[in-house]
């Protein structure tokens, strides 16, 4: 059976932590930030843990890791 290929879009958007949680990063920080507050911009830089129901599907997209 061939190896599962990693979906490259997923590798750029999500990260699997050492304990197996799946993290993503908030969107909306790249440009057009002039009207936003500093707290809002800093908050967008932080990652967040995805819902547990999404974990299996995201790990499959990462090549079954």
Biopython code that builds the backbone (N, CA, C, O; Angstrom):
import numpy as np
from Bio.PDB.StructureBuilder import StructureBuilder

atoms = [
    (1, "UNK", "N", (0.850, -1.182, 0.000)),
    (1, "UNK", "CA", (0.000, 0.000, 0.000)),
    (1, "UNK", "C", (0.898, 1.248, 0.000)),
    (1, "UNK", "O", (1.858, 1.312, 0.767)),
    (2, "UNK", "N", (0.595, 2.236, -0.850)),
    (2, "UNK", "CA", (1.444, 3.437, -0.886)),
    (2, "UNK", "C", (1.266, 4.306, 0.348)),
    (2, "UNK", "O", (0.262, 4.230, 1.056)),
    (3, "UNK", "N", (2.279, 5.136, 0.577)),
    (3, "UNK", "CA", (2.200, 6.072, 1.699)),
    (3, "UNK", "C", (1.151, 7.136, 1.425)),
    (3, "UNK", "O", (0.865, 7.459, 0.272)),
    (4, "UNK", "N", (0.577, 7.679, 2.499)),
    (4, "UNK", "CA", (-0.372, 8.777, 2.335)),
    (4, "UNK", "C", (0.393, 10.073, 2.140)),
    (4, "UNK", "O", (1.327, 10.372, 2.883)),
    (5, "UNK", "N", (-0.006, 10.832, 1.144)),
    (5, "UNK", "CA", (0.654, 12.117, 0.914)),
    (5, "UNK", "C", (0.062, 13.177, 1.835)),
    (5, "UNK", "O", (-1.133, 13.175, 2.133)),
    (6, "UNK", "N", (0.924, 14.075, 2.274)),
    (6, "UNK", "CA", (0.490, 15.184, 3.113)),
    (6, "UNK", "C", (-0.177, 16.232, 2.239)),
    (6, "UNK", "O", (0.323, 16.559, 1.162)),
    (7, "UNK", "N", (-1.302, 16.758, 2.699)),
    (7, "UNK", "CA", (-1.942, 17.876, 2.010)),
    (7, "UNK", "C", (-1.157, 19.130, 2.372)),
    (7, "UNK", "O", (-1.173, 19.558, 3.526)),
    (8, "UNK", "N", (-0.472, 19.719, 1.402)),
    (8, "UNK", "CA", (0.456, 20.814, 1.676)),
    (8, "UNK", "C", (-0.238, 22.037, 2.263)),
    (8, "UNK", "O", (0.363, 22.765, 3.053)),
    (9, "UNK", "N", (-1.488, 22.275, 1.892)),
    (9, "UNK", "CA", (-2.231, 23.410, 2.450)),
    (9, "UNK", "C", (-2.399, 23.241, 3.957)),
    (9, "UNK", "O", (-2.375, 24.221, 4.702)),
    (10, "UNK", "N", (-2.569, 22.002, 4.404)),
    (10, "UNK", "CA", (-2.758, 21.736, 5.829)),
    (10, "UNK", "C", (-1.473, 21.988, 6.615)),
    (10, "UNK", "O", (-1.529, 22.467, 7.748)),
    (11, "UNK", "N", (-0.317, 21.671, 6.030)),
    (11, "UNK", "CA", (0.943, 21.868, 6.753)),
    (11, "UNK", "C", (1.202, 23.345, 7.008)),
    (11, "UNK", "O", (1.866, 23.703, 7.981)),
    (12, "UNK", "N", (0.676, 24.208, 6.132)),
    (12, "UNK", "CA", (0.878, 25.645, 6.309)),
    (12, "UNK", "C", (-0.097, 26.243, 7.322)),
    (12, "UNK", "O", (0.157, 27.317, 7.866)),
    (13, "UNK", "N", (-1.200, 25.559, 7.576)),
    (13, "UNK", "CA", (-2.253, 26.143, 8.402)),
    (13, "UNK", "C", (-2.374, 25.555, 9.798)),
    (13, "UNK", "O", (-2.809, 26.244, 10.721)),
    (14, "UNK", "N", (-1.997, 24.289, 9.968)),
    (14, "UNK", "CA", (-2.177, 23.652, 11.272)),
    (14, "UNK", "C", (-0.870, 23.057, 11.773)),
    (14, "UNK", "O", (0.072, 22.843, 11.010)),
    (15, "UNK", "N", (-0.837, 22.796, 13.073)),
    (15, "UNK", "CA", (0.347, 22.231, 13.714)),
    (15, "UNK", "C", (-0.129, 21.208, 14.736)),
    (15, "UNK", "O", (-1.099, 21.455, 15.452)),
    (16, "UNK", "N", (0.531, 20.081, 14.812)),
    (16, "UNK", "CA", (0.192, 19.067, 15.806)),
    (16, "UNK", "C", (1.202, 19.188, 16.938)),
    (16, "UNK", "O", (2.410, 19.121, 16.711)),
    (17, "UNK", "N", (0.701, 19.368, 18.164)),
    (17, "UNK", "CA", (1.575, 19.570, 19.313)),
    (17, "UNK", "C", (2.173, 18.238, 19.761)),
    (17, "UNK", "O", (1.796, 17.178, 19.262)),
    (18, "UNK", "N", (3.090, 18.303, 20.688)),
    (18, "UNK", "CA", (3.727, 17.098, 21.201)),
    (18, "UNK", "C", (2.758, 16.167, 21.908)),
    (18, "UNK", "O", (2.962, 14.953, 21.924)),
    (19, "UNK", "N", (1.697, 16.731, 22.498)),
    (19, "UNK", "CA", (0.715, 15.902, 23.193)),
    (19, "UNK", "C", (-0.392, 15.411, 22.269)),
    (19, "UNK", "O", (-1.278, 14.676, 22.704)),
    (20, "UNK", "N", (-0.351, 15.815, 20.978)),
    (20, "UNK", "CA", (-1.329, 15.315, 20.015)),
    (20, "UNK", "C", (-2.485, 16.258, 19.734)),
    (20, "UNK", "O", (-3.384, 15.916, 18.966)),
    (21, "UNK", "N", (-2.480, 17.436, 20.340)),
    (21, "UNK", "CA", (-3.538, 18.403, 20.041)),
    (21, "UNK", "C", (-3.267, 19.032, 18.676)),
    (21, "UNK", "O", (-2.128, 19.079, 18.211)),
    (22, "UNK", "N", (-4.339, 19.515, 18.045)),
    (22, "UNK", "CA", (-4.203, 20.155, 16.739)),
    (22, "UNK", "C", (-4.444, 21.650, 16.915)),
    (22, "UNK", "O", (-5.496, 22.071, 17.395)),
    (23, "UNK", "N", (-3.448, 22.446, 16.518)),
    (23, "UNK", "CA", (-3.539, 23.900, 16.658)),
    (23, "UNK", "C", (-3.631, 24.557, 15.298)),
    (23, "UNK", "O", (-3.056, 24.080, 14.320)),
    (24, "UNK", "N", (-4.366, 25.663, 15.249)),
    (24, "UNK", "CA", (-4.446, 26.494, 14.046)),
    (24, "UNK", "C", (-4.154, 27.932, 14.472)),
    (24, "UNK", "O", (-4.059, 28.235, 15.661)),
    (25, "UNK", "N", (-4.015, 28.797, 13.492)),
    (25, "UNK", "CA", (-3.706, 30.193, 13.785)),
    (25, "UNK", "C", (-4.791, 31.080, 13.200)),
    (25, "UNK", "O", (-5.355, 30.777, 12.149)),
    (26, "UNK", "N", (-5.076, 32.169, 13.885)),
    (26, "UNK", "CA", (-6.159, 33.056, 13.479)),
    (26, "UNK", "C", (-5.780, 33.830, 12.217)),
    (26, "UNK", "O", (-4.614, 34.156, 11.991)),
    (27, "UNK", "N", (-6.778, 34.107, 11.419)),
    (27, "UNK", "CA", (-6.553, 34.844, 10.171)),
    (27, "UNK", "C", (-6.769, 36.333, 10.397)),
    (27, "UNK", "O", (-7.270, 36.743, 11.444)),
    (28, "UNK", "N", (-6.393, 37.129, 9.421)),
    (28, "UNK", "CA", (-6.679, 38.555, 9.455)),
    (28, "UNK", "C", (-5.591, 39.421, 10.051)),
    (28, "UNK", "O", (-5.881, 40.488, 10.591)),
    (29, "UNK", "N", (-4.339, 38.985, 9.966)),
    (29, "UNK", "CA", (-3.255, 39.782, 10.538)),
    (29, "UNK", "C", (-2.266, 40.281, 9.480)),
    (29, "UNK", "O", (-1.363, 41.051, 9.805)),
    (30, "UNK", "N", (-2.416, 39.865, 8.246)),
    (30, "UNK", "CA", (-1.425, 40.156, 7.202)),
    (30, "UNK", "C", (-1.437, 41.614, 6.744)),
    (30, "UNK", "O", (-0.379, 42.232, 6.627)),
    (31, "UNK", "N", (-2.605, 42.159, 6.487)),
    (31, "UNK", "CA", (-2.665, 43.529, 5.973)),
    (31, "UNK", "C", (-3.987, 44.162, 6.382)),
    (31, "UNK", "O", (-4.854, 43.497, 6.948)),
    (32, "UNK", "N", (-4.134, 45.450, 6.093)),
    (32, "UNK", "CA", (-5.312, 46.237, 6.467)),
    (32, "UNK", "C", (-5.530, 46.241, 7.984)),
    (32, "UNK", "O", (-6.633, 45.990, 8.469)),
    (33, "UNK", "N", (-4.464, 46.528, 8.709)),
    (33, "UNK", "CA", (-4.537, 46.543, 10.163)),
    (33, "UNK", "C", (-4.641, 47.953, 10.739)),
    (33, "UNK", "O", (-4.648, 48.113, 11.960)),
    (34, "UNK", "N", (-4.722, 48.973, 9.897)),
    (34, "UNK", "CA", (-4.661, 50.344, 10.397)),
    (34, "UNK", "C", (-5.842, 50.698, 11.284)),
    (34, "UNK", "O", (-5.678, 51.481, 12.220)),
    (35, "UNK", "N", (-7.012, 50.161, 11.032)),
    (35, "UNK", "CA", (-8.179, 50.501, 11.845)),
    (35, "UNK", "C", (-8.332, 49.652, 13.083)),
    (35, "UNK", "O", (-9.207, 49.910, 13.910)),
    (36, "UNK", "N", (-7.486, 48.631, 13.225)),
    (36, "UNK", "CA", (-7.630, 47.679, 14.328)),
    (36, "UNK", "C", (-6.795, 48.117, 15.533)),
    (36, "UNK", "O", (-5.767, 48.779, 15.389)),
    (37, "UNK", "N", (-7.256, 47.735, 16.705)),
    (37, "UNK", "CA", (-6.514, 48.070, 17.923)),
    (37, "UNK", "C", (-5.309, 47.139, 18.071)),
    (37, "UNK", "O", (-5.249, 46.074, 17.458)),
    (38, "UNK", "N", (-4.366, 47.560, 18.888)),
    (38, "UNK", "CA", (-3.182, 46.740, 19.129)),
    (38, "UNK", "C", (-3.530, 45.411, 19.760)),
    (38, "UNK", "O", (-2.931, 44.386, 19.435)),
    (39, "UNK", "N", (-4.503, 45.424, 20.668)),
    (39, "UNK", "CA", (-4.918, 44.174, 21.307)),
    (39, "UNK", "C", (-5.490, 43.198, 20.293)),
    (39, "UNK", "O", (-5.245, 41.994, 20.367)),
    (40, "UNK", "N", (-6.251, 43.727, 19.348)),
    (40, "UNK", "CA", (-6.851, 42.869, 18.326)),
    (40, "UNK", "C", (-5.781, 42.246, 17.439)),
    (40, "UNK", "O", (-5.843, 41.059, 17.119)),
    (41, "UNK", "N", (-4.796, 43.054, 17.043)),
    (41, "UNK", "CA", (-3.728, 42.555, 16.172)),
    (41, "UNK", "C", (-2.881, 41.523, 16.909)),
    (41, "UNK", "O", (-2.531, 40.489, 16.339)),
    (42, "UNK", "N", (-2.549, 41.795, 18.174)),
    (42, "UNK", "CA", (-1.752, 40.824, 18.953)),
    (42, "UNK", "C", (-2.528, 39.537, 19.167)),
    (42, "UNK", "O", (-1.946, 38.453, 19.142)),
    (43, "UNK", "N", (-3.824, 39.641, 19.377)),
    (43, "UNK", "CA", (-4.654, 38.455, 19.592)),
    (43, "UNK", "C", (-4.713, 37.552, 18.378)),
    (43, "UNK", "O", (-4.869, 36.337, 18.501)),
    (44, "UNK", "N", (-4.586, 38.152, 17.201)),
    (44, "UNK", "CA", (-4.621, 37.359, 15.971)),
    (44, "UNK", "C", (-3.348, 36.547, 15.778)),
    (44, "UNK", "O", (-3.337, 35.602, 14.990)),
    (45, "UNK", "N", (-2.278, 36.896, 16.482)),
    (45, "UNK", "CA", (-1.018, 36.183, 16.323)),
    (45, "UNK", "C", (-0.980, 34.870, 17.082)),
    (45, "UNK", "O", (-0.116, 34.029, 16.832)),
    (46, "UNK", "N", (-1.898, 34.693, 17.995)),
    (46, "UNK", "CA", (-1.879, 33.506, 18.848)),
    (46, "UNK", "C", (-2.562, 32.324, 18.163)),
    (46, "UNK", "O", (-3.496, 32.491, 17.379)),
    (47, "UNK", "N", (-2.081, 31.155, 18.472)),
    (47, "UNK", "CA", (-2.721, 29.944, 17.970)),
    (47, "UNK", "C", (-3.850, 29.530, 18.900)),
    (47, "UNK", "O", (-3.930, 29.990, 20.039)),
    (48, "UNK", "N", (-4.721, 28.656, 18.407)),
    (48, "UNK", "CA", (-5.795, 28.123, 19.241)),
    (48, "UNK", "C", (-5.970, 26.651, 18.924)),
    (48, "UNK", "O", (-5.666, 26.203, 17.818)),
    (49, "UNK", "N", (-6.459, 25.903, 19.896)),
    (49, "UNK", "CA", (-6.660, 24.467, 19.733)),
    (49, "UNK", "C", (-7.993, 24.246, 19.034)),
    (49, "UNK", "O", (-9.021, 24.784, 19.445)),
    (50, "UNK", "N", (-7.964, 23.453, 17.980)),
    (50, "UNK", "CA", (-9.190, 23.135, 17.246)),
    (50, "UNK", "C", (-10.082, 22.210, 18.075)),
    (50, "UNK", "O", (-9.623, 21.578, 19.027)),
    (51, "UNK", "N", (-11.346, 22.141, 17.705)),
    (51, "UNK", "CA", (-12.289, 21.265, 18.390)),
    (51, "UNK", "C", (-11.860, 19.809, 18.212)),
    (51, "UNK", "O", (-11.322, 19.435, 17.170)),
    (52, "UNK", "N", (-12.100, 19.003, 19.227)),
    (52, "UNK", "CA", (-11.673, 17.607, 19.200)),
    (52, "UNK", "C", (-12.283, 16.835, 18.031)),
    (52, "UNK", "O", (-11.679, 15.893, 17.517)),
    (53, "UNK", "N", (-13.475, 17.239, 17.619)),
    (53, "UNK", "CA", (-14.146, 16.553, 16.514)),
    (53, "UNK", "C", (-13.391, 16.752, 15.196)),
    (53, "UNK", "O", (-13.586, 15.977, 14.260)),
    (54, "UNK", "N", (-12.541, 17.766, 15.106)),
    (54, "UNK", "CA", (-11.785, 18.041, 13.881)),
    (54, "UNK", "C", (-10.431, 17.319, 13.853)),
    (54, "UNK", "O", (-9.823, 17.194, 12.790)),
    (55, "UNK", "N", (-9.963, 16.851, 14.995)),
    (55, "UNK", "CA", (-8.600, 16.325, 15.105)),
    (55, "UNK", "C", (-8.315, 15.184, 14.141)),
    (55, "UNK", "O", (-7.296, 15.206, 13.451)),
    (56, "UNK", "N", (-9.184, 14.196, 14.077)),
    (56, "UNK", "CA", (-8.920, 13.011, 13.251)),
    (56, "UNK", "C", (-8.799, 13.397, 11.785)),
    (56, "UNK", "O", (-7.927, 12.898, 11.075)),
    (57, "UNK", "N", (-9.683, 14.294, 11.330)),
    (57, "UNK", "CA", (-9.662, 14.707, 9.925)),
    (57, "UNK", "C", (-8.398, 15.493, 9.610)),
    (57, "UNK", "O", (-7.806, 15.313, 8.545)),
    (58, "UNK", "N", (-7.978, 16.363, 10.526)),
    (58, "UNK", "CA", (-6.773, 17.159, 10.305)),
    (58, "UNK", "C", (-5.517, 16.287, 10.332)),
    (58, "UNK", "O", (-4.598, 16.502, 9.542)),
    (59, "UNK", "N", (-5.473, 15.319, 11.222)),
    (59, "UNK", "CA", (-4.312, 14.432, 11.282)),
    (59, "UNK", "C", (-4.222, 13.588, 10.021)),
    (59, "UNK", "O", (-3.122, 13.275, 9.566)),
    (60, "UNK", "N", (-5.364, 13.215, 9.450)),
    (60, "UNK", "CA", (-5.366, 12.465, 8.197)),
    (60, "UNK", "C", (-4.826, 13.341, 7.067)),
    (60, "UNK", "O", (-4.120, 12.853, 6.185)),
    (61, "UNK", "N", (-5.154, 14.625, 7.091)),
    (61, "UNK", "CA", (-4.652, 15.549, 6.070)),
    (61, "UNK", "C", (-3.142, 15.711, 6.179)),
    (61, "UNK", "O", (-2.471, 16.005, 5.190)),
    (62, "UNK", "N", (-2.607, 15.519, 7.387)),
    (62, "UNK", "CA", (-1.163, 15.644, 7.589)),
    (62, "UNK", "C", (-0.417, 14.352, 7.256)),
    (62, "UNK", "O", (0.774, 14.232, 7.544)),
    (63, "UNK", "N", (-1.099, 13.402, 6.662)),
    (63, "UNK", "CA", (-0.462, 12.171, 6.259)),
    (63, "UNK", "C", (-0.569, 11.058, 7.278)),
    (63, "UNK", "O", (0.259, 10.147, 7.297)),
    (64, "UNK", "N", (-1.577, 11.123, 8.122)),
    (64, "UNK", "CA", (-1.808, 10.058, 9.100)),
    (64, "UNK", "C", (-0.850, 10.052, 10.256)),
    (64, "UNK", "O", (-0.616, 8.999, 10.850)),
    (65, "UNK", "N", (-0.279, 11.205, 10.603)),
    (65, "UNK", "CA", (0.663, 11.277, 11.733)),
    (65, "UNK", "C", (-0.056, 11.212, 13.045)),
    (65, "UNK", "O", (0.577, 11.259, 14.099)),
]
sb = StructureBuilder()
sb.init_structure("model")
sb.init_model(0)
sb.init_chain("A")
sb.init_seg("    ")
for serial, (resi, resn, name, xyz) in enumerate(atoms, 1):
    if name == "N":
        sb.init_residue(resn, " ", resi, " ")
    sb.init_atom(name, np.array(xyz, "f"), 0.0, 1.0, " ", f" {name:<3s}", serial, name[0])
structure = sb.get_structure()
